Every structure is written in C-alpha cells, then in structure tokens.
Amino acid sequence: MAKTILEVRGLTTKYITRFHEDVYAVDHVSLKIEEGKSLGIAGESGCGKSTLALSLMGYYFPPLHYISGDILIDGHNISGLDPDQVRKNVLGTEIAYIPQAAMNALNPTIRIHSFIEDVILAHDPKRDRKDIREMAKARFSELGLPLDALNKHAVELSGGMKQRVVIAISTILSPKVLIADEPSSALDVTSQKMVIKMLRDMMERGMIKAMIFITHELPLLYNVTDDIMVMYAGQIVERGSAKQMVFDPIHPYSRGLMKSILVPEEGTRGVKLTAIPGTPPNLKKPPLGCRFAERCPYATVQCRYNAMPTIEFDGNRAYRCGHSVEHLREVYRNEQ
C-alpha cells in the first residue's frame, strides 16, 4: 500500500475583513495524497484554491486565520505550530509553495545564487557558502538549467527561465510536498511545456514526493496530475482520477467547467462552449443549502433550502451534491 505523504482533515480557515466580517474561504476541506502522486485543484477565481494552498503550509498572516483541522505531512501534524517553528522546520523542507506570478518575486538587484544561499542559510546558518554553491550547481544540472544562470540577475532571464529558476530555488531542499499555484499561466506554450516537464522530472527523480498543481484549466491537469479536485465557494465539490474528471465529471459544477473550455483530446470541431451563468455566492453570507444551487440548472427547492449536502462516494469518486449519481447520469444522458 502506498504511503500517505499529505493528509488534511477538516481544514477550515477564514479571512477577517477590516469591518470584522468573517469570510470562510476554506471550509472543512479534507484530502490525501500518496507518495509519488500529484493532485490537481481546479475552479473559478475566488473559489478558494490559492487560500487552500496558503493554508496547507500552516503559516498564517492576517487577514488569513486558522480556525480548525489537521495538516499532516508524512505523519507529522503542522497545524497549530508556532510561526517560527513552521518557518524554520516546515517551509522549504517539508512543504514548498510556488505562488502565482512567482517569476516576479525575484529581486532584480540580487544574483540567483544569492537567493539560494538565503534559502539554505535560513535553515542551516552554519552551512558553508562554497558547499551551497556546489549544491546549487548540482541541482541546476539535474534540472537541465544552465549553470551561468546562477550568476545572473532576474532581469537577464526570460520569463520561462525565471519561472524554472524559481521552482529550482523553492525545491532546493527537496521538500516532501510541492504546491504549484498556476505555475504556467503567464507563459507561452513552449515555456509552459518546459515548466511542466521540469515538475514531472522532479517527481520521477524523487526530488519531491508529492505535488499539488493549481490551475483554472481542467484539461491541463489531465496531462500533469493523477487526480483532480474541483473547489467551489471554499468547499470540495468533486474529486476523482484525472481521466474521470475530464471525460466523465459527475457534479454539475465540474460538468459546467468542462463545457466552458475546449478539450483537445476530445476534438474541437463543432464544439459549442457554454458559460456557467451567474457568479459564486458571497462567502460573508453563504447560502443555507447547496452553494452552487443558484447557478445549477438541476437545482430543486430542496437544494436551495435543505441542509448543505455532504461529501458522498461513488467508488473512488467523491462528490458533494443532493442528487444521486444515478439521477445525474440519467439527466446527462437525456440531454445528449
């Protein structure tokens, strides 16, 4: 049986606005990732993907606040740790995060090798700088990055190269879990392929043991991750294998996402794209029932006013909907 590297149990975090309003951007999220596996997280802007990524590191800055839940990395619970402990013993070694637009995080006045030195010395102040330089050269060689990039400033690198350098810096200490938040969104197609190949190589070589890849594009996840989880309004609404989620989504929201984008593997001729009507709910005052009900074409009165649906399971598939899988499949068949 594969070893679980990351396990999250009922994680809930919220933002507190300047008007002292609570916004539960991550609401009782649970998930598991096994060693050697990757999980994709998809959903619209504002659904909670990036907040979940920040929350998983166990390092919180206002206005984001931890409320409840457990985050276990290789069996060790990091939730509730002192911020100094998290920064010294968790970030970079247990879990690493590549934020959106990470290529813009590089200080243009500092050479790349200095960034690497800062990362390593923050965890091991007694480390010799010469050893760090050799370590950086070895890692850049393993990842197919030019060694002369170590002596360059960020402004001397292309966008794709900067993104790959950021990934190399973030993973220099071989963290067990890597969270990549839209790592290819600002790149051209060629650079996207290079970044994705680099992440795959790191998984195959064991530089990282598990990966979370966040994006708006479900079809992209099909080529990158083993499983896909769809979030809506701070909650998980469906999770399954990448193939299931792209070609056979169950939840109406997952299905709506897939109908709003092209899937090259299915062919694009004659395909009509349809947008999901409406907007996500205001999480300051979330609806009583299903949070997708106001936008769902299959919603009933019960969906809107009954208790919020819980996670149900259909084999290895998890979904949150008041309708049964059988009912949804029958409805989808009748639409064809």
Phi, psi and chi 1 to 4 in degrees:
 res  aa     phi    psi   chi1   chi2   chi3   chi4
   1 MET       -  134.6 -175.5  175.1  178.6      -
   2 ALA   -66.4  147.0      -      -      -      -
   3 LYS   -81.2  136.2 -179.3 -179.3  179.8 -179.2
   4 THR   -81.2  122.6  -62.7      -      -      -
   5 ILE   -92.4  -43.3  -67.5  -63.0      -      -
   6 LEU  -126.3  127.1  174.9   65.3      -      -
   7 GLU  -131.6  127.3 -178.8  175.2    2.7      -
   8 VAL  -118.5  130.3 -179.3      -      -      -
   9 ARG  -123.7  109.3  -56.7  171.3 -176.5  164.1
  10 GLY    57.2   39.0      -      -      -      -
  11 LEU   -70.0  127.2 -179.0   62.1      -      -
  12 THR  -131.5  125.2  -60.5      -      -      -
  13 THR  -134.9  156.3   61.4      -      -      -
  14 LYS  -142.9  157.9   70.7  177.7 -179.4 -179.2
  15 TYR   -99.9  143.1  -68.3  104.6      -      -
  16 ILE  -112.8  116.5  -59.5  178.2      -      -
  17 THR   -74.8  171.3   71.4      -      -      -
  18 ARG   -68.6  -12.2   61.2 -168.1  179.5   96.9
  19 PHE   -98.1   13.8  -59.8  109.0      -      -
  20 HIS    64.3   33.6  -55.1  -70.2      -      -
  21 GLU   -96.1  141.3  -59.8  166.0  -53.8      -
  22 ASP   -92.0  130.5  -66.4  -24.9      -      -
  23 VAL  -123.6  104.4 -179.7      -      -      -
  24 TYR   -83.6   89.2  -73.5   87.2      -      -
  25 ALA   -79.2  -22.9      -      -      -      -
  26 VAL  -128.6  115.6  173.6      -      -      -
  27 ASP  -122.2   98.9 -166.0   -7.7      -      -
  28 HIS    53.0   56.9  -68.7   88.3      -      -
  29 VAL   -91.6  130.9  168.3      -      -      -
  30 SER  -128.6  140.4  -62.1      -      -      -
  31 LEU  -162.3  162.6   60.0   90.0      -      -
  32 LYS  -136.8  144.8  -75.7 -175.5 -179.5 -177.9
  33 ILE  -133.8  128.9  -52.2  177.7      -      -
  34 GLU   -89.5  161.3  -64.0  175.7  -16.6      -
  35 GLU   -58.9  133.6 -175.2  171.6   -4.2      -
  36 GLY    83.4    3.3      -      -      -      -
  37 LYS  -110.5  159.3  -61.1  -65.9 -176.2 -180.0
  38 SER  -129.8  143.2   54.5      -      -      -
  39 LEU  -119.9  128.6  171.3   66.8      -      -
  40 GLY   -96.2  141.3      -      -      -      -
  41 ILE  -122.2  125.2  -58.3  179.2      -      -
  42 ALA  -127.4  162.0      -      -      -      -
  43 GLY   154.9  168.1      -      -      -      -
  44 GLU   -67.4  165.5  -64.9  169.3  -75.9      -
  45 SER   -60.1  135.4  -65.9      -      -      -
  46 GLY    88.7    4.3      -      -      -      -
  47 CYS   -83.1  -12.6   71.2      -      -      -
  48 GLY   113.9    3.9      -      -      -      -
  49 LYS   -60.6  -54.4  -55.4 -174.0  -58.3  -62.6
  50 SER   -68.1  -35.1  -66.3      -      -      -
  51 THR   -65.1  -38.7  -57.8      -      -      -
  52 LEU   -61.9  -42.9  174.7   60.4      -      -
  53 ALA   -59.2  -46.2      -      -      -      -
  54 LEU   -64.1  -39.3  -67.5  170.7      -      -
  55 SER   -67.5  -33.2  -59.5      -      -      -
  56 LEU   -65.3  -20.4  -70.7  176.5      -      -
  57 MET   -81.6  -10.2  -65.4 -172.6  -66.3      -
  58 GLY    70.4   20.1      -      -      -      -
  59 TYR  -125.3  108.9 -162.8   54.6      -      -
  60 TYR  -116.2  134.7  -56.8   96.2      -      -
  61 PHE  -121.5  135.3  -73.3   99.3      -      -
  62 PRO   -55.8  141.4  -25.2   35.0      -      -
  63 PRO   -86.4    6.2   32.3  -36.9      -      -
  64 LEU   -84.8  132.2 -179.4   61.9      -      -
  65 HIS  -132.9  138.6  -63.2  -94.5      -      -
  66 TYR   -76.7  135.3  167.3   79.9      -      -
  67 ILE  -111.6  -54.2  -57.8  -58.0      -      -
  68 SER  -163.9  170.2   61.7      -      -      -
  69 GLY   108.4  168.9      -      -      -      -
  70 ASP  -122.0  143.1  -62.7  -45.5      -      -
  71 ILE  -125.2  108.5  -54.5  165.3      -      -
  72 LEU  -109.9  121.8  -69.5   87.8      -      -
  73 ILE  -110.6  114.7  -59.7  176.2      -      -
  74 ASP    54.3   36.5 -153.1    6.2      -      -
  75 GLY    89.9   -8.9      -      -      -      -
  76 HIS  -100.0  126.4  -57.2  -68.0      -      -
  77 ASN   -83.1  119.5 -162.6  -22.9      -      -
  78 ILE  -101.3   -5.2   67.7  167.7      -      -
  79 SER   -72.7  137.8   54.4      -      -      -
  80 GLY    83.9    2.1      -      -      -      -
  81 LEU   -72.8  155.9  -69.9  178.8      -      -
  82 ASP   -62.6  138.5  178.7   86.0      -      -
  83 PRO   -52.8  -37.6  -27.5   35.1      -      -
  84 ASP   -66.1  -37.3  -70.9  -23.6      -      -
  85 GLN   -65.6  -42.3  -71.6 -179.3  -64.4      -
  86 VAL   -61.8  -46.8  174.0      -      -      -
  87 ARG   -65.7  -38.1 -172.1  163.1   71.1  174.3
  88 LYS   -82.4  -39.2 -176.5  176.4 -179.5  180.0
  89 ASN  -109.9   -9.4  -57.6  -40.6      -      -
  90 VAL  -118.0  -55.7  176.2      -      -      -
  91 LEU   -65.8  128.9  -60.0 -177.0      -      -
  92 GLY    90.1  -29.3      -      -      -      -
  93 THR  -107.0  -45.1   54.0      -      -      -
  94 GLU   -91.9  -41.2  -63.1  -67.5  -56.6      -
  95 ILE  -146.8  140.4 -170.3  165.9      -      -
  96 ALA  -129.8  151.7      -      -      -      -
  97 TYR  -129.5  127.7  174.4   55.0      -      -
  98 ILE  -107.6  106.1  -57.0  169.5      -      -
  99 PRO   -74.8  169.5   30.0  -35.2      -      -
 100 GLN   -60.9  146.2  -66.4 -174.9   39.3      -
 101 ALA    53.3   39.8      -      -      -      -
 102 ALA   -62.0  -27.7      -      -      -      -
 103 MET   -62.2  -21.8   65.4 -178.9   72.9      -
 104 ASN   -87.4    0.7  -61.5  -37.8      -      -
 105 ALA   -84.1   -9.5      -      -      -      -
 106 LEU   -80.7  126.9  -64.6  172.0      -      -
 107 ASN   -67.6  122.1 -172.9  -34.7      -      -
 108 PRO   -68.6  -10.8   24.7  -34.3      -      -
 109 THR   -97.4   -1.3   66.5      -      -      -
 110 ILE  -116.1  137.0  -62.6  176.9      -      -
 111 ARG   -72.3  154.3  -62.9 -176.3 -170.3  -83.6
 112 ILE   -59.3  -40.3  -59.8  -57.5      -      -
 113 HIS   -63.0  -26.4   67.2   77.6      -      -
 114 SER   -69.4  -35.8  -65.5      -      -      -
 115 PHE   -61.2  -45.2  -78.3   99.9      -      -
 116 ILE   -63.6  -41.8  -63.3  175.2      -      -
 117 GLU   -60.6  -43.3  -71.1  174.6    2.5      -
 118 ASP   -60.9  -42.3  -70.7  -15.5      -      -
 119 VAL   -62.6  -48.1  170.0      -      -      -
 120 ILE   -71.5  -41.0  -64.3  176.6      -      -
 121 LEU   -68.3  -25.6  -69.6  173.9      -      -
 122 ALA   -65.0  -28.2      -      -      -      -
 123 HIS   -96.7  -29.1  -66.7  -86.5      -      -
 124 ASP  -141.2   83.1 -173.8    1.2      -      -
 125 PRO   -59.8  -22.0  -21.8   33.2      -      -
 126 LYS   -89.9    0.6  -63.7 -179.1 -179.9  179.7
 127 ARG   -66.0  136.3 -167.7   72.5  174.0  -95.5
 128 ASP   -73.7  134.4 -176.3   76.1      -      -
 129 ARG   -65.3  -31.1  -69.9 -179.5 -178.1  -88.4
 130 LYS   -65.6  -41.2 -175.9  177.6  179.4 -179.3
 131 ASP   -63.5  -38.5  -70.3  -17.7      -      -
 132 ILE   -62.9  -42.8  -66.0  174.4      -      -
 133 ARG   -61.7  -41.3 -175.7   69.4   67.2   89.5
 134 GLU   -67.4  -37.7  -67.4  -56.5  -44.9      -
 135 MET   -62.9  -42.3 -179.6 -179.8  177.3      -
 136 ALA   -64.7  -42.1      -      -      -      -
 137 LYS   -61.8  -42.5  -72.2 -179.6  178.8  179.2
 138 ALA   -63.1  -43.2      -      -      -      -
 139 ARG   -67.7  -41.4  177.4   53.2   60.2   91.6
 140 PHE   -63.1  -38.9  -91.1   47.8      -      -
 141 SER   -64.5  -43.4  -65.5      -      -      -
 142 GLU   -60.3  -34.9  -72.4  178.2  -46.9      -
 143 LEU   -92.8    3.2  -63.0  176.1      -      -
 144 GLY    73.2   24.3      -      -      -      -
 145 LEU   -94.7  141.9  -65.1  171.8      -      -
 146 PRO   -66.3  134.9   22.5  -32.8      -      -
 147 LEU   -66.6  -26.1  -63.6 -176.1      -      -
 148 ASP   -69.7  -13.8   62.5   -5.7      -      -
 149 ALA   -65.4  -25.1      -      -      -      -
 150 LEU   -62.4  -30.2  -72.5  166.7      -      -
 151 ASN   -97.1    6.6  -66.8  -46.4      -      -
 152 LYS   -99.2  162.6  -69.1 -175.7  176.9 -178.9
 153 HIS   -91.9  159.6  -65.1   85.8      -      -
 154 ALA   -57.5  -35.5      -      -      -      -
 155 VAL   -67.7  -14.0  -66.1      -      -      -
 156 GLU   -88.9   -2.9  -60.3  177.8   81.3      -
 157 LEU  -108.4  149.3  -54.5  176.2      -      -
 158 SER   -71.4  168.1   66.8      -      -      -
 159 GLY   -59.4  -45.7      -      -      -      -
 160 GLY   -64.6  -39.5      -      -      -      -
 161 MET   -67.4  -40.9 -179.7   59.4   69.3      -
 162 LYS   -59.7  -42.0  -80.1 -166.4  -73.5 -173.2
 163 GLN   -64.5  -41.7 -174.8   71.2  -55.7      -
 164 ARG   -68.8  -34.5  -73.8 -173.5  -71.6  155.5
 165 VAL   -65.8  -41.3  164.2      -      -      -
 166 VAL   -61.2  -41.6  168.0      -      -      -
 167 ILE   -62.7  -42.8  -66.5  172.3      -      -
 168 ALA   -62.6  -41.8      -      -      -      -
 169 ILE   -65.8  -43.7  -65.5  172.4      -      -
 170 SER   -64.3  -27.1  -60.1      -      -      -
 171 THR  -111.1   15.3   58.5      -      -      -
 172 ILE   -60.8  -27.3 -166.9   69.1      -      -
 173 LEU   -97.5   15.7  -64.6  173.1      -      -
 174 SER    51.1   63.9  -61.5      -      -      -
 175 PRO   -64.7  152.8   27.2  -36.2      -      -
 176 LYS   -70.0  -35.5  -66.2  171.9 -177.0  175.0
 177 VAL  -126.1  132.5 -179.3      -      -      -
 178 LEU  -116.2  129.1  174.0   64.9      -      -
 179 ILE  -108.2  117.2  -56.6  173.6      -      -
 180 ALA  -111.4  110.1      -      -      -      -
 181 ASP   -96.8  104.5 -168.2   -5.4      -      -
 182 GLU    49.8   52.5  -53.3  -99.4   10.7      -
 183 PRO   -69.5  -14.5   28.9  -36.5      -      -
 184 SER  -119.1    7.6   59.8      -      -      -
 185 SER   -67.7  -30.6   61.5      -      -      -
 186 ALA   -99.4   13.5      -      -      -      -
 187 LEU  -110.3  157.7  -56.1  176.0      -      -
 188 ASP   -73.1  169.7   58.2   73.2      -      -
 189 VAL   -59.8  -42.5  174.2      -      -      -
 190 THR   -62.7  -44.5  -59.0      -      -      -
 191 SER   -66.8  -36.1  -64.8      -      -      -
 192 GLN   -58.4  -46.3  -76.2 -176.7   -6.5      -
 193 LYS   -60.9  -39.9  -70.7 -178.2  177.8  178.6
 194 MET   -66.7  -40.5  -64.7  175.3   74.9      -
 195 VAL   -65.2  -45.5  166.4      -      -      -
 196 ILE   -63.7  -41.9  -69.6  170.2      -      -
 197 LYS   -61.4  -40.0 -178.8 -179.2 -176.6  -58.4
 198 MET   -62.5  -43.6 -179.1  176.8  178.3      -
 199 LEU   -64.3  -41.1  -67.9  170.9      -      -
 200 ARG   -62.4  -44.2  -78.5  177.4  172.4  168.9
 201 ASP   -60.4  -39.1  -71.9  -14.2      -      -
 202 MET   -64.8  -37.6  -66.1  176.7   74.2      -
 203 MET   -66.3  -47.0  -73.2  -75.7  -67.5      -
 204 GLU   -64.2  -33.3  -68.4  173.7    0.0      -
 205 ARG   -87.6   -1.7  -63.1 -177.6 -175.9 -171.7
 206 GLY    76.8   15.7      -      -      -      -
 207 MET   -66.8  -31.2  -64.3  177.5 -174.5      -
 208 ILE  -130.8  150.1   52.3  176.9      -      -
 209 LYS   -96.8  -22.5  -66.5 -176.2  177.7 -179.2
 210 ALA  -155.5  154.0      -      -      -      -
 211 MET  -139.3  143.0  178.4  175.4   69.1      -
 212 ILE  -114.2  125.5  -66.4  176.4      -      -
 213 PHE  -118.5  117.0 -168.3  104.7      -      -
 214 ILE  -105.3  133.1  -61.8  172.6      -      -
 215 THR  -161.7  165.3 -177.0      -      -      -
 216 HIS   -82.1  -21.2  -68.0   82.1      -      -
 217 GLU   -96.8  104.2  -54.6  175.0   57.1      -
 218 LEU   -59.2  -45.2  -88.3  170.8      -      -
 219 PRO   -59.7  -33.6  -26.1   36.3      -      -
 220 LEU   -62.1  -40.0  175.1   61.2      -      -
 221 LEU   -64.8  -29.5  -67.2  176.9      -      -
 222 TYR   -58.4  -33.6  174.9   70.5      -      -
 223 ASN   -93.5   -1.2  -64.6  -59.0      -      -
 224 VAL  -120.2  -39.4  178.9      -      -      -
 225 THR  -115.7  162.6   62.4      -      -      -
 226 ASP   -83.1  -44.8  -59.9  -66.3      -      -
 227 ASP  -123.4  158.9  -67.1  -24.4      -      -
 228 ILE  -130.7  136.2  -63.7  174.9      -      -
 229 MET  -119.9  131.1 -177.6  176.3   84.4      -
 230 VAL  -105.3  129.7  173.1      -      -      -
 231 MET  -108.7  147.6  -71.7 -170.6   70.7      -
 232 TYR  -147.9  126.2 -177.4   76.3      -      -
 233 ALA    52.3   43.4      -      -      -      -
 234 GLY    84.1   -0.2      -      -      -      -
 235 GLN  -122.8  157.4  -61.8  178.4  -30.0      -
 236 ILE   -79.1  128.8  -60.6  172.2      -      -
 237 VAL  -108.5  -20.7  -65.1      -      -      -
 238 GLU  -165.3  147.4 -173.7  172.5   -0.6      -
 239 ARG  -146.1  138.6  175.1  173.4  176.2  168.4
 240 GLY  -165.3 -173.2      -      -      -      -
 241 SER   -66.8  159.0   70.1      -      -      -
 242 ALA   -57.8  -40.6      -      -      -      -
 243 LYS   -65.2  -43.8 -176.6  175.5 -178.7  179.7
 244 GLN   -61.2  -45.5  -71.7  172.3  -30.5      -
 245 MET   -70.4  -31.8  -63.9  -62.6  -67.0      -
 246 VAL   -83.4  -41.5  171.6      -      -      -
 247 PHE  -102.3  -14.3  -61.7  107.9      -      -
 248 ASP  -148.3   58.2 -175.8   31.6      -      -
 249 PRO   -68.2  144.6   25.6  -33.6      -      -
 250 ILE   -97.0  -51.2  -69.2  176.6      -      -
 251 HIS   -66.2  139.1 -165.3  -80.5      -      -
 252 PRO   -55.4  -33.3  -27.7   36.0      -      -
 253 TYR   -70.9  -44.9  178.0   63.9      -      -
 254 SER   -59.1  -42.3  -55.3      -      -      -
 255 ARG   -64.6  -39.2 -172.6  173.9  173.8   83.8
 256 GLY   -64.4  -39.7      -      -      -      -
 257 LEU   -60.7  -43.7  -74.6  179.2      -      -
 258 MET   -68.4  -32.3  -73.9  -53.2  -55.3      -
 259 LYS   -78.2  -10.0  -68.3  173.5   70.2  174.5
 260 SER   -97.3   -0.7   66.2      -      -      -
 261 ILE  -137.0  159.7   51.2 -178.6      -      -
 262 LEU   -87.0  140.5  -66.1  172.7      -      -
 263 VAL  -114.5  103.2 -177.3      -      -      -
 264 PRO   -53.6  -35.7  -26.1   35.3      -      -
 265 GLU   -64.3  -22.0  -70.0   82.3    1.1      -
 266 GLU   -94.9   -7.5  -71.8 -172.9  -29.6      -
 267 GLY    88.3  150.3      -      -      -      -
 268 THR  -119.5   -9.1   58.2      -      -      -
 269 ARG   -67.4  128.7  177.1  172.9  -68.7 -176.7
 270 GLY    76.1    3.4      -      -      -      -
 271 VAL   -80.6  129.0  175.7      -      -      -
 272 LYS  -103.4  126.1  -68.9 -175.7  177.8 -179.1
 273 LEU   -87.7  141.0  -59.7 -178.6      -      -
 274 THR  -128.4  136.1   57.3      -      -      -
 275 ALA   -88.0  152.3      -      -      -      -
 276 ILE   -77.8  122.4  -58.9  174.3      -      -
 277 PRO   -68.7  156.6   27.4  -35.7      -      -
 278 GLY    78.0 -168.1      -      -      -      -
 279 THR  -134.6  159.2   57.4      -      -      -
 280 PRO   -60.8  155.8  -23.9   34.5      -      -
 281 PRO   -70.8  158.3   28.7  -36.6      -      -
 282 ASN   -75.9  115.8 -176.7  -11.8      -      -
 283 LEU   -78.2   -1.4  -68.9 -177.7      -      -
 284 LYS   -71.1  -32.0  -65.4  176.3 -174.6  177.0
 285 LYS  -138.9   74.1  -64.3 -179.0  179.4  179.2
 286 PRO   -64.8  151.0   22.1  -31.9      -      -
 287 PRO   -63.8  159.3   20.8  -30.9      -      -
 288 LEU   -68.8  -44.6  -63.8  174.7      -      -
 289 GLY   -93.4 -139.0      -      -      -      -
 290 CYS   -63.1  131.2  174.7      -      -      -
 291 ARG   -72.7  -14.9  -65.5 -174.7  177.3 -179.7
 292 PHE   -97.5   -3.1 -174.1   59.1      -      -
 293 ALA   -56.1  -42.4      -      -      -      -
 294 GLU   -65.8  -18.0  -69.5  -59.1  -40.5      -
 295 ARG  -110.9   -5.1  -53.6  174.6   69.8 -170.7
 296 CYS   -86.9  127.6 -180.0      -      -      -
 297 PRO   -71.4  -10.3   26.3  -34.1      -      -
 298 TYR  -111.5    9.4  -43.4  111.8      -      -
 299 ALA   -70.1  143.9      -      -      -      -
 300 THR  -114.5  176.6   62.8      -      -      -
 301 VAL   -59.7  -38.8  172.9      -      -      -
 302 GLN   -63.1  -37.2  -72.3   77.7   15.1      -
 303 CYS   -61.2  -37.2  -66.6      -      -      -
 304 ARG   -79.6  -33.2  -69.8 -179.9  171.2   86.1
 305 TYR  -120.5  -12.0  -60.7  108.3      -      -
 306 ASN   -76.1  176.7  -78.4    4.9      -      -
 307 ALA   -60.7  150.1      -      -      -      -
 308 MET   -56.6  131.3 -179.7  174.1   59.5      -
 309 PRO   -63.1  146.9   20.2  -30.7      -      -
 310 THR   -95.9  170.4   57.2      -      -      -
 311 ILE   -70.7  128.3  -70.0  -75.2      -      -
 312 GLU  -113.9  162.7  -56.4  -70.1  -19.8      -
 313 PHE  -125.4  139.2  -67.5   89.7      -      -
 314 ASP  -131.0   91.7  179.2   49.9      -      -
 315 GLY    67.1 -125.5      -      -      -      -
 316 ASN   -90.4    6.0   68.2  -27.3      -      -
 317 ARG   -96.3  135.3 -173.5   86.1   64.4   98.9
 318 ALA  -114.8  138.1      -      -      -      -
 319 TYR  -151.3  154.1   72.1  101.1      -      -
 320 ARG  -119.7   98.0 -175.0 -170.1  -60.1  -87.4
 321 CYS  -157.5  144.3 -175.9      -      -      -
 322 GLY   -73.5  -17.4      -      -      -      -
 323 HIS   -89.1  150.2  -62.4  -61.0      -      -
 324 SER   -75.5  160.1   67.2      -      -      -
 325 VAL   -60.2  -41.5  171.3      -      -      -
 326 GLU   -60.2  -44.2  -67.2   75.1   16.7      -
 327 HIS   -63.0  -45.4  171.5   77.4      -      -
 328 LEU   -64.0  -41.8  -69.9  171.6      -      -
 329 ARG   -64.7  -37.7  -69.2 -161.7 -174.2  -76.5
 330 GLU   -65.6  -41.3 -177.3  178.6   -5.9      -
 331 VAL   -62.2  -43.1  170.5      -      -      -
 332 TYR   -66.0  -39.0  -60.7  155.0      -      -
 333 ARG   -62.5  -40.5  -77.8 -165.4  -61.8  -92.1
 334 ASN   -69.5  -21.2  -68.8  -24.1      -      -
 335 GLU   -78.7  -22.3  -71.1  179.4  -19.3      -
 336 GLN   -76.6      -  -65.2  176.3   -7.8      -
